[in-house]
Amino acid sequence: MENQEVNELELTQEKLESKIQSSWYRAGRKLVETALQLFFSFRDGETPNWAKAVILGALGYFITPVDAIPDFAPMLGFSDDLAMMLSALAVVAIHVKEEHRQKARNIASRIFRS
């Protein structure tokens, strides 16, 4: 898969931020920062396609309304999303740059107003 083909998939910052804003009070800062770190790594032209495919799978799972554990389930709703993203982050960690982490922290601070 070419880099351009992967980048043209229907993953936008607006969709990701919309999902985060609609569920931030249940998601927790770790979930938000992890999702954003993965997103910025995905958008980086230097990230290889195999890593983008892993990231796309994790963020796609987070964004879609169908979950193994429904998001509205108390205490457990986002545990599958977080597990998916942390697993993806572990696999692609070498491609998550400090600039990705900093952007993620900045947006998470704005979302959580901290």
Secondary structure per residue as TSV (DSSP state, phi and psi in degrees):
chain	resnum	aa	ss	phi	psi
A	1	M	-	360.0	131.3
A	2	E	-	-75.0	151.2
A	3	N	H	-53.7	-42.9
A	4	Q	H	-63.2	-39.1
A	5	E	H	-62.8	-42.3
A	6	V	H	-66.1	-42.2
A	7	N	H	-68.3	-23.1
A	8	E	T	-85.0	-2.4
A	9	L	S	-65.3	160.7
A	10	E	S	-77.0	56.1
A	11	L	-	-119.5	112.1
A	12	T	-	-122.7	156.7
A	13	Q	H	-62.4	-36.1
A	14	E	H	-62.4	-43.0
A	15	K	H	-63.7	-43.5
A	16	L	H	-65.3	-47.7
A	17	E	H	-65.2	-34.9
A	18	S	H	-62.3	-44.4
A	19	K	H	-63.3	-43.3
A	20	I	H	-64.4	-46.8
A	21	Q	H	-64.8	-33.8
A	22	S	H	-74.5	-15.2
A	23	S	H	-136.6	18.4
A	24	W	H	-60.1	-37.8
A	25	Y	H	-66.5	-20.8
A	26	R	H	-100.3	-22.3
A	27	A	H	-77.5	-43.0
A	28	G	-	87.5	151.5
A	29	R	H	-62.5	-36.3
A	30	K	H	-61.8	-44.2
A	31	L	H	-61.5	-45.0
A	32	V	H	-63.9	-49.9
A	33	E	H	-63.5	-39.5
A	34	T	H	-63.9	-45.0
A	35	A	H	-60.0	-43.3
A	36	L	H	-70.1	-38.7
A	37	Q	H	-59.9	-44.8
A	38	L	H	-63.7	-41.9
A	39	F	H	-60.3	-48.8
A	40	F	H	-67.6	-32.2
A	41	S	H	-67.1	-40.2
A	42	F	H	-59.2	-41.8
A	43	R	H	-77.2	-11.4
A	44	D	-	-76.2	125.0
A	45	G	T	-63.8	-18.6
A	46	E	T	-85.9	-10.8
A	47	T	S	-74.3	127.1
A	48	P	-	-68.1	157.8
A	49	N	H	-58.6	-39.3
A	50	W	H	-61.8	-38.6
A	51	A	H	-70.5	-38.5
A	52	K	H	-62.6	-37.4
A	53	A	H	-64.5	-41.0
A	54	V	H	-62.8	-46.5
A	55	I	H	-63.1	-44.9
A	56	L	H	-59.1	-40.6
A	57	G	H	-62.0	-44.6
A	58	A	H	-68.3	-47.5
A	59	L	H	-71.1	-33.7
A	60	G	H	-62.1	-40.5
A	61	Y	H	-62.9	-41.3
A	62	F	H	-65.7	-41.3
A	63	I	H	-76.3	-35.4
A	64	T	S	-69.8	148.3
A	65	P	S	-75.6	-13.2
A	66	V	-	-90.3	122.9
A	67	D	-	-132.7	156.6
A	68	A	S	-65.6	-39.7
A	69	I	S	-120.0	115.5
A	70	P	-	-55.7	139.5
A	71	D	T	-61.5	-25.9
A	72	F	T	-80.3	-6.9
A	73	A	S	-66.6	122.3
A	74	P	T	-57.4	134.6
A	75	M	T	68.6	-25.4
A	76	L	T	-110.7	-13.7
A	77	G	T	-53.1	-37.2
A	78	F	T	-105.7	4.6
A	79	S	H	-64.5	-36.8
A	80	D	H	-70.6	-37.4
A	81	D	H	-63.0	-46.1
A	82	L	H	-64.2	-42.8
A	83	A	H	-61.1	-41.6
A	84	M	H	-63.0	-45.9
A	85	M	H	-71.1	-38.5
A	86	L	H	-66.1	-36.2
A	87	S	H	-64.3	-45.2
A	88	A	H	-62.5	-43.0
A	89	L	H	-60.7	-39.9
A	90	A	H	-63.1	-37.9
A	91	V	H	-72.4	-37.5
A	92	V	H	-108.2	12.8
A	93	A	G	-52.0	-36.1
A	94	I	G	-63.8	-19.8
A	95	H	G	-100.1	1.5
A	96	V	-	-93.6	110.8
A	97	K	-	-87.0	163.6
A	98	E	H	-58.6	-36.9
A	99	E	H	-63.7	-33.2
A	100	H	H	-67.6	-44.5
A	101	R	H	-63.3	-40.3
A	102	Q	H	-67.1	-44.0
A	103	K	H	-59.8	-42.0
A	104	A	H	-62.5	-44.8
A	105	R	H	-61.5	-43.4
A	106	N	H	-62.2	-44.8
A	107	I	H	-69.2	-41.0
A	108	A	H	-60.7	-39.7
A	109	S	H	-63.3	-40.3
A	110	R	H	-65.4	-44.2
A	111	I	H	-64.4	-44.0
A	112	F	H	-89.6	-2.0
A	113	R	T	52.1	48.5
A	114	S	-	-127.0	360.0
